[in-house]
Amino acid sequence: MSNLATAILWDLLRCGHAMTGSTDDWPFPPITDEVVQRYRRNYSIPTGVTVTRDMVEQHTTLEHKLKQLLSNSKPETRCEIWASSYDQLYRELPWLAEASPVDRHSIDVQLGHFLKLIPPGSQVIEIGSGVGLLAHYLTEHGRPCVATEITGHRGIRDDGGVAWHSTDGIHLDAYEPESSYDFVLSTQVIEHFHPEDVARHFEGAYTLLKPGGKYILETPHAFFGPADLSRVFCLDRPQFMHLKEYTHRELGTAARGAGFENISAVYIPPTVVRKRIPAVIRSRLLYNYLSALERLFGNTRPPQIILRALLFHGNVFLIAGK
């Protein structure tokens, strides 16, 4: 089944209905076998890795506590709290390290569009690299990529493939020289930041880029969310460690506020299409079109099958030029 068909089926069947409550309405619904299966799908946990109801409950309890800690943190201590919170999350929930959102057997289909967006020889830095899959893929294809990690538990390492640097994800220019990269790249990261820190993150990315450099950003779209643990419990807004999920319009505005120009949206076709025609669309007109629709929809969230027909997909995917 194609990614598009799977996504649509998942949209229709995953919960039956969305709960409008928040995590303040503790406790959550009982953790049933169905909840465990949704949990496995949400985190792409391989079939060979054991996941029990108790493990899901442990995750839920811990992430609820950490979300409150992050949301209430003060700017002067937030980076330290952020790093220590994610250290604790991965230390106490080791099965999350087994998650594999990209199938290594189809890695070219899943990541090949980045090769079309980043010319060979470009100097790239990825913010929040996780296990380093994308950084390795780019480096192996002639786009040397520095990987970074924010938590000590999954932090810098010597794996013989790419260079690993430290960062706090926000004050990027405190860790890297000014104007040193052709591309700054982040995927599935910015939604974890405190919303108050997003503007500073964009400023740091702008400073790291050479003149003419570009920031490539991919993050869950607010209309398709929530994409964190909230999805497992059928909540209609992110209530766990995705502190905010965004629209094209919101992040384009933040990028312009940091000095970026020439904001483009990126559209990648469903996997079944990319297997035959590895196409990718990058367009300023597409960004303007999607932003206008987001303005029109306001707080209304149309059915996802409608959104996909209108060329939205599950992520905000932007390129901002310096």
C-alpha positions in Angstrom: 0.0 0.0 0.0 1.3 3.5 -0.8 2.2 6.0 1.8 -0.7 8.2 0.7 -3.2 5.3 0.9 -1.8 4.2 4.3 -2.0 7.8 5.6 -5.6 8.2 4.5 -6.6 4.9 6.0 -4.8 5.7 9.2 -6.6 9.1 9.3 -9.9 7.4 9.0 -9.5 4.4 11.2 -6.9 5.2 13.9 -9.3 6.5 16.5 -12.8 6.5 15.2 -13.2 10.0 16.7 -10.9 12.6 18.2 -11.0 13.4 21.9 -11.0 17.1 22.6 -9.7 16.8 26.1 -6.2 17.7 27.3 -3.7 15.9 29.4 -4.9 18.0 32.4 -7.9 15.6 32.4 -5.8 12.9 34.0 -6.0 9.9 33.8 -6.1 9.0 30.2 -8.4 6.4 28.7 -7.3 2.8 29.6 -4.3 1.5 27.7 -5.7 -1.3 25.6 -4.1 -3.5 23.0 -5.5 -1.1 20.4 -3.7 1.8 22.1 -0.5 -0.2 22.1 -0.8 -0.9 18.4 -1.4 2.8 17.7 1.7 3.5 19.8 3.8 1.1 17.8 2.7 2.7 14.5 3.2 6.3 15.8 6.8 5.6 16.8 7.6 3.1 13.9 8.7 0.5 16.4 9.8 -2.7 14.6 7.8 -5.9 15.2 10.7 -7.6 16.9 10.8 -5.0 19.7 8.5 -5.8 22.7 6.0 -3.0 23.7 3.6 -3.7 26.6 0.8 -1.7 28.2 3.0 -0.9 31.1 5.7 0.5 28.8 3.1 2.8 27.1 1.9 3.9 30.6 5.4 4.6 31.7 6.0 6.7 28.6 2.8 8.6 29.0 3.4 9.4 32.6 7.0 10.5 32.0 6.3 12.6 28.9 3.3 14.3 30.6 5.5 15.4 33.5 8.4 16.5 31.2 6.0 18.5 28.9 4.8 20.5 32.0 8.4 21.1 33.0 9.3 22.4 29.5 6.2 24.5 29.1 6.8 26.3 32.4 10.5 26.7 32.1 12.2 30.1 32.1 14.2 31.4 29.2 17.5 31.5 31.2 17.4 27.8 32.2 15.3 26.4 29.3 18.1 24.9 27.3 19.5 23.0 30.2 16.0 21.8 31.2 15.4 20.8 27.5 18.5 18.7 27.3 18.1 17.0 30.6 14.4 16.2 29.9 15.3 14.5 26.6 18.2 12.7 28.2 15.8 11.4 30.8 13.2 10.4 28.1 15.7 8.3 26.1 17.4 6.9 29.2 14.2 5.7 30.8 12.5 4.6 27.5 15.3 2.7 25.7 12.9 1.0 23.2 12.5 4.4 21.5 16.0 4.0 20.2 14.7 1.1 18.1 12.3 3.3 16.2 13.0 3.5 12.5 10.9 6.1 10.7 12.8 5.5 7.5 12.9 2.0 6.0 16.6 1.4 5.2 15.6 -0.8 2.2 13.9 2.2 0.5 16.1 5.0 1.8 16.6 6.5 -1.7 12.8 6.8 -2.1 12.4 8.3 1.5 15.4 10.7 1.4 16.4 11.1 -2.2 14.5 14.4 -2.6 17.2 16.0 -0.4 19.7 15.3 -3.1 17.6 17.4 -5.5 17.4 20.3 -3.0 21.1 20.3 -2.0 23.7 20.6 -4.8 26.8 18.3 -4.6 29.7 19.7 -2.7 27.5 21.8 -0.4 28.6 22.2 3.2 25.6 21.1 5.4 24.8 21.1 9.1 21.8 19.2 10.4 20.2 20.4 13.7 19.1 17.4 15.8 20.3 14.4 13.9 19.1 11.6 16.1 20.8 8.5 14.9 22.4 10.3 12.0 20.7 8.6 9.1 20.1 11.7 7.0 23.5 13.1 7.8 25.2 9.9 6.7 23.0 9.7 3.5 24.0 13.2 2.5 27.7 12.7 3.2 27.7 9.5 1.3 26.2 11.3 -1.7 28.8 14.1 -1.9 27.1 16.6 0.4 29.3 16.6 3.5 27.0 17.0 6.5 27.9 17.8 10.1 25.5 16.0 12.4 24.5 17.6 15.7 22.6 16.3 18.8 21.2 18.3 21.7 21.0 15.6 24.4 23.9 14.1 26.2 22.3 10.6 26.1 22.3 10.6 22.3 25.0 13.2 21.9 28.2 13.6 19.9 30.0 10.4 18.9 32.7 9.1 16.6 31.1 6.7 14.2 33.6 7.1 11.4 31.1 8.4 8.9 30.2 12.0 9.7 31.5 14.7 12.1 29.3 15.2 15.2 29.0 18.5 17.0 27.1 19.7 20.1 24.3 22.3 19.9 21.4 23.5 22.1 19.2 23.8 19.0 18.4 27.4 19.7 21.6 29.5 20.0 23.1 27.8 16.9 25.7 30.6 16.4 27.1 30.0 19.8 28.3 26.6 18.6 29.4 27.1 15.0 31.3 29.9 13.1 29.4 32.6 11.4 28.7 32.2 7.6 30.2 28.6 7.6 27.5 26.5 5.8 25.7 26.5 2.5 22.7 24.7 4.1 21.2 24.4 7.6 18.8 21.5 7.8 16.3 20.4 10.4 13.7 17.7 10.2 11.2 16.9 12.9 12.9 19.1 15.5 11.4 22.6 15.7 8.1 21.3 17.1 9.9 20.3 20.2 11.2 23.8 21.0 9.4 26.2 23.3 7.5 28.6 21.0 9.3 31.5 22.7 12.6 30.2 21.3 11.7 29.7 17.7 12.6 33.2 16.6 16.1 32.9 18.2 16.5 29.5 16.4 15.9 31.1 13.0 18.3 33.9 13.9 21.0 31.4 14.7 20.3 29.5 11.4 20.6 32.7 9.5 23.9 33.6 11.1 25.4 30.1 10.3 24.7 30.4 6.6 27.0 31.8 3.9 25.5 34.6 1.7 23.1 32.9 -0.6 22.8 29.9 1.8 19.5 28.2 2.6 17.7 26.8 5.6 15.7 23.6 4.8 13.0 22.9 7.5 10.6 20.0 7.8 8.2 19.7 10.7 4.7 18.3 11.3 1.9 20.4 9.9 -0.6 21.6 12.5 -3.6 20.6 10.4 -2.4 17.0 10.3 -1.5 16.7 14.0 -1.0 16.0 16.6 2.1 14.0 15.7 3.4 13.3 19.2 2.1 10.9 21.9 -1.2 12.8 21.8 -2.1 10.9 18.5 -2.0 7.6 20.4 -4.8 8.9 22.7 -6.8 10.5 19.9 -6.4 14.1 21.3 -7.0 16.8 18.7 -4.0 19.0 19.7 -0.4 18.2 20.8 -0.4 17.9 24.5 2.9 16.2 25.1 6.5 17.1 24.0 5.5 18.7 20.7 5.1 22.0 22.4 3.7 23.5 19.2 3.0 22.3 15.7 3.0 24.9 12.9 1.7 26.0 9.5 3.6 27.3 6.5 2.4 30.8 7.2 3.6 30.8 10.8 7.1 29.5 10.0 7.5 31.7 6.9 6.7 34.7 9.0 9.2 33.6 11.7 11.9 33.1 9.0 11.3 36.5 7.5 11.6 38.0 11.0 15.1 36.6 11.2 16.1 38.1 7.8 15.4 35.3 5.4 14.0 36.0 2.0 12.6 33.9 -0.9 10.5 31.5 1.2 9.6 28.4 -0.9 7.4 25.4 0.0 8.5 21.9 -1.0 6.0 19.3 -2.2 7.1 15.6 -2.6 4.6 13.2 -4.2 3.4 10.1 -2.5 5.9 7.2 -2.3 4.2 5.2 -5.0 4.8 8.1 -7.4 8.3 8.8 -6.3 9.3 5.1 -6.9 8.5 5.7 -10.6 9.2 9.4 -11.0 11.5 10.8 -8.3 10.0 14.3 -8.6 10.1 17.2 -6.1 8.5 20.6 -6.4 10.0 23.6 -4.9 8.1 26.9 -5.4 7.5 30.3 -3.9 4.1 30.3 -5.6 3.3 27.0 -3.7 4.3 28.7 -0.4 2.0 31.7 -1.2 -0.8 29.4 -2.2 -0.6 27.1 0.9 -0.3 30.2 3.2 -3.3 31.8 1.7 -5.4 28.6 2.2 -4.1 28.4 5.8 -5.3 32.0 6.4 -8.6 31.1 4.8 -9.1 28.0 7.0 -8.1 29.8 10.2 -8.8 27.6 13.2 -10.8 25.2 11.1 -9.2 21.9 10.2 -10.6 20.4 7.0 -10.5 16.7 6.5 -7.1 15.4 5.7 -8.2 13.8 2.4 -9.3 17.4 1.3 -6.0 18.9 2.4 -4.0 16.3 0.5 -6.1 17.0 -2.6 -5.1 20.7 -2.1 -1.4 19.8 -2.2 -0.9 19.8 1.6 0.9 16.9 3.1 1.7 15.8 6.6 4.6 18.2 7.1 5.5 21.9 6.7 8.4 21.7 4.3 10.1 25.0 3.6 13.3 26.5 2.1 14.3 30.0 3.3 17.1 31.8 1.5 19.6 34.2 3.0 
